[in-house]
Amino acid sequence: MAEPIVHDVVVLGAGSAGCVVAARASEDPHRSVLLVEAGPDYERTRETPFDLVNSHNNSYTDHDWGFTYQPTAIGRQQPFPRGRVTGGSSAVNTTIALRGMPEDYDGWAAAGNTEWAWEKVLPAFRRLERDLDFGDRPWHGDAGPISIRRYAWDELTAVHQAFLEASRELGYPDCPDANDPTSSGAGPHPMNKLGRLRVSTAVGYLAPARIRPNLEVRANTAVRRLLIENGRAVAAEVESGGEVSIIRGRLFVLCSGSLQSPAILMRSGVGARRDLEALGIEVARDVPAVGANLSDHPALAVVCRARDPSLLHADQPIVQTILRYTAPGSDQRNDLQIEAFSFSPRGEAALNSFAIAAVLEQSYGTGRLYLSSADPNVPPVVEPRFCEDARDVSRLAACFRDTMAFTQARAMAGMVAQVIFPDPRRSLDDESIADLLHRFAASGYHPCGTLKMGPASDPGAVVDQFGRCHAVEGLVVADASIMPSVPRANTNLTSIMIGEMVGEWLRARPGTYGL
Ligand SMILES: Cc1cc2nc3c(=O)[nH]c(=O)nc-3n(C[C@H](O)[C@H](O)[C@H](O)COP(=O)(O)OP(=O)(O)OC[C@H]3O[C@@H](n4cnc5c(N)ncnc54)[C@H](O)[C@@H]3O)c2cc1C
């Protein structure tokens, strides 16, 4: 019988981070890299379905895992989209390409992850991008795989033009480049799109790497669990077309995202002993931190019926602009975001309204994720537990009130026939807004932190600062789940940066990973 092929590096999940890890690791022609993805793979843009090409709106259903979550203790269960395709969530998302604040990464470093200080991650942020507007600035890159640009004024929809005018009227500073590390205020969003084309990591990183003979992409192949022998990951058990098989490797890099990476680890017997035993999963390592520390951006939108619905249509780019600012009395710079949406609701319903969302960008509260079954086809239970920390409630409430002010600013008021959420008869005192938040705050779709990185002395840390799993040899995690806390920005660019950091270490100092 033929010996099973043993790949040098097996990357599990081809998302924002996974495509980058595979592309960077396979730059060494002597290193065999296998990239495994549960969803389909489209090798050429011409064959790629429209929902993935069309960055004007998110793709919510055609390439999605179908997960749900309960945002708050009393909130109702709702969909939690995650991309299931090469490119992962970067292939279905809004293409907002925003970096966190330097303080976010310096905070990670201060928690024992010194390789992630701002000055050390900045080269990775520069390497990943081709900034078409500000590529000549010292904090930007002009030659990376991810093209980034900002909408010019005359490309903005009526809602976004009015939003920027209202921002100025309300006294917020102009911000031409939200990725300038010193900036705050309102301006066009940096976005990783070229015209309509969404520049996912499948487009930017994977497409040019495909010609390499040492890189294999295996799509439509779902990881069920890792096989761990004597504390070492030796194989991945996968399912494809109803067949279960084994993939062997010298090193496994888990890149399945913050909801799936911890779920795969738990199914592999790495998690809280009591929880695993209750599901009949044999415990390989007792690591209670797996699935804990779920961080995200809670948000709540004001919805307005438009005076002139002919200004809205479903083919407009849904997001184009951004306001970043700091909550009163907060020591966390730019801990709030206000963001307009060209139209609302999503889906096929007649368009007669638009929305403006208040978003908390730095939250103290955390939630958790756990399994209700050992069956890999049963999604994890996701509980972000938004708005349980009083500091989160007071800042998001202040942001919501500031968001309401936009509907009354001269530049926008003329567009608003009626505010339809919240009910205009409702008083907007602290208690009343807190009640709205407890019932309706929802995810900004930025879950992270569920396999937190940190030193071995930190009982909450699952991986070290190189992504190496503390409890299991031969296993690295590189995706949004290793972020110690949510950065003050939409999380795609930081996930790509994580792929760059770990991918570059794999390429340039493989000994760190025993290769
Ligand atoms: C609808 C939506 C809109 C968003 N908008 C933005 C935005 O505009 N800007 C921004 O910065 N962020 C945005 N985000 C968040 C951002 O896209 C994510 O933070 C980022 O993509 C996470 O990267 P990741 O590599 O951790 O995971 P992902 O990109 O989700 O990658 C995980 C990959 O692993 C695969 N996988 C999972 N489980 C398995 C398994 N068992 N076997 C095999 N493969 C598996 C998945 O199919 C996927 O391809 C959005 C997210 C969504 C869903």
The ligand as an SDF file (V2000), in Angstrom:
LIG
                    3D

 53 58  0  0  0  0  0  0  0  0999 V2000
  -21.0980   39.7550    6.1040 C   0  0  0  0  0  0  0  0  0  0  0  0
  -19.7830   40.2290    6.6650 C   0  0  0  0  0  0  0  0  0  0  0  0
  -19.3720   41.5430    6.4710 C   0  0  0  0  0  0  0  0  0  0  0  0
  -18.1590   41.9690    6.9990 C   0  0  0  0  0  0  0  0  0  0  0  0
  -17.6830   43.2070    6.6410 N   0  0  0  0  0  0  0  0  0  0  0  0
  -16.4060   43.5380    6.9600 C   0  0  0  0  0  0  0  0  0  0  0  0
  -15.7980   44.6970    6.4050 C   0  0  0  0  0  0  0  0  0  0  0  0
  -16.3520   45.3730    5.5540 O   0  0  0  0  0  0  0  0  0  0  0  0
  -14.5450   45.0120    6.8200 N   0  0  0  0  0  0  0  0  0  0  0  0
  -13.8790   44.2740    7.7460 C   0  0  0  0  0  0  0  0  0  0  0  0
  -12.7760   44.6490    8.1300 O   0  0  0  0  0  0  0  0  0  0  0  0
  -14.4240   43.1520    8.2600 N   0  0  0  0  0  0  0  0  0  0  0  0
  -15.6430   42.7390    7.8400 C   0  0  0  0  0  0  0  0  0  0  0  0
  -16.1560   41.5540    8.2810 N   0  0  0  0  0  0  0  0  0  0  0  0
  -15.3270   40.7340    9.1840 C   0  0  0  0  0  0  0  0  0  0  0  0
  -14.1240   40.1150    8.4710 C   0  0  0  0  0  0  0  0  0  0  0  0
  -14.4760   39.6850    7.1790 O   0  0  0  0  0  0  0  0  0  0  0  0
  -13.5900   38.9620    9.3390 C   0  0  0  0  0  0  0  0  0  0  0  0
  -13.1610   39.4890   10.5750 O   0  0  0  0  0  0  0  0  0  0  0  0
  -12.4080   38.2330    8.7040 C   0  0  0  0  0  0  0  0  0  0  0  0
  -12.7290   37.8110    7.4050 O   0  0  0  0  0  0  0  0  0  0  0  0
  -12.0250   37.0420    9.5720 C   0  0  0  0  0  0  0  0  0  0  0  0
  -10.9720   36.3470    8.9580 O   0  0  0  0  0  0  0  0  0  0  0  0
  -10.6040   34.8690    9.4040 P   0  0  0  0  0  0  0  0  0  0  0  0
   -9.4680   34.4480    8.5540 O   0  0  0  0  0  0  0  0  0  0  0  0
  -10.4500   34.8180   10.8720 O   0  0  0  0  0  0  0  0  0  0  0  0
  -11.9070   33.9860    9.0810 O   0  0  0  0  0  0  0  0  0  0  0  0
  -12.6600   33.7480    7.7170 P   0  0  0  0  0  0  0  0  0  0  0  0
  -12.2730   34.7530    6.7020 O   0  0  0  0  0  0  0  0  0  0  0  0
  -14.0980   33.6090    8.0460 O   0  0  0  0  0  0  0  0  0  0  0  0
  -12.0700   32.3550    7.2010 O   0  0  0  0  0  0  0  0  0  0  0  0
  -12.3560   31.1040    7.7360 C   0  0  0  0  0  0  0  0  0  0  0  0
  -12.2920   30.0960    6.5800 C   0  0  0  0  0  0  0  0  0  0  0  0
  -12.2560   28.7860    7.1130 O   0  0  0  0  0  0  0  0  0  0  0  0
  -13.1940   27.9800    6.4470 C   0  0  0  0  0  0  0  0  0  0  0  0
  -13.6210   26.9480    7.3870 N   0  0  0  0  0  0  0  0  0  0  0  0
  -14.3060   27.1220    8.5360 C   0  0  0  0  0  0  0  0  0  0  0  0
  -14.5310   25.9440    9.1290 N   0  0  0  0  0  0  0  0  0  0  0  0
  -13.9610   25.0110    8.3420 C   0  0  0  0  0  0  0  0  0  0  0  0
  -13.8750   23.6010    8.4150 C   0  0  0  0  0  0  0  0  0  0  0  0
  -14.4360   22.9130    9.4150 N   0  0  0  0  0  0  0  0  0  0  0  0
  -13.2200   22.9410    7.4200 N   0  0  0  0  0  0  0  0  0  0  0  0
  -12.6480   23.6210    6.3850 C   0  0  0  0  0  0  0  0  0  0  0  0
  -12.7220   24.9540    6.2590 N   0  0  0  0  0  0  0  0  0  0  0  0
  -13.3720   25.6450    7.2340 C   0  0  0  0  0  0  0  0  0  0  0  0
  -14.3130   28.9430    6.0720 C   0  0  0  0  0  0  0  0  0  0  0  0
  -15.1360   28.4210    5.0590 O   0  0  0  0  0  0  0  0  0  0  0  0
  -13.5140   30.1650    5.6760 C   0  0  0  0  0  0  0  0  0  0  0  0
  -13.1230   30.1060    4.3240 O   0  0  0  0  0  0  0  0  0  0  0  0
  -17.3660   41.0810    7.7750 C   0  0  0  0  0  0  0  0  0  0  0  0
  -17.7760   39.7720    7.9660 C   0  0  0  0  0  0  0  0  0  0  0  0
  -18.9630   39.3270    7.3910 C   0  0  0  0  0  0  0  0  0  0  0  0
  -19.3420   37.8870    7.5520 C   0  0  0  0  0  0  0  0  0  0  0  0
  1  2  1  0
  2  3  1  0
  2 52  2  0
  3  4  2  0
  4  5  1  0
  4 50  1  0
  5  6  2  0
  6  7  1  0
  6 13  1  0
  7  8  2  0
  7  9  1  0
  9 10  1  0
 10 11  2  0
 10 12  1  0
 12 13  2  0
 13 14  1  0
 14 15  1  0
 14 50  1  0
 15 16  1  0
 16 17  1  0
 16 18  1  0
 18 19  1  0
 18 20  1  0
 20 21  1  0
 20 22  1  0
 22 23  1  0
 23 24  1  0
 24 25  2  0
 24 26  1  0
 24 27  1  0
 27 28  1  0
 28 29  2  0
 28 30  1  0
 28 31  1  0
 31 32  1  0
 32 33  1  0
 33 34  1  0
 33 48  1  0
 34 35  1  0
 35 36  1  0
 35 46  1  0
 36 37  1  0
 36 45  1  0
 37 38  2  0
 38 39  1  0
 39 40  1  0
 39 45  2  0
 40 41  1  0
 40 42  2  0
 42 43  1  0
 43 44  2  0
 44 45  1  0
 46 47  1  0
 46 48  1  0
 48 49  1  0
 50 51  2  0
 51 52  1  0
 52 53  1  0
M  END
$$$$
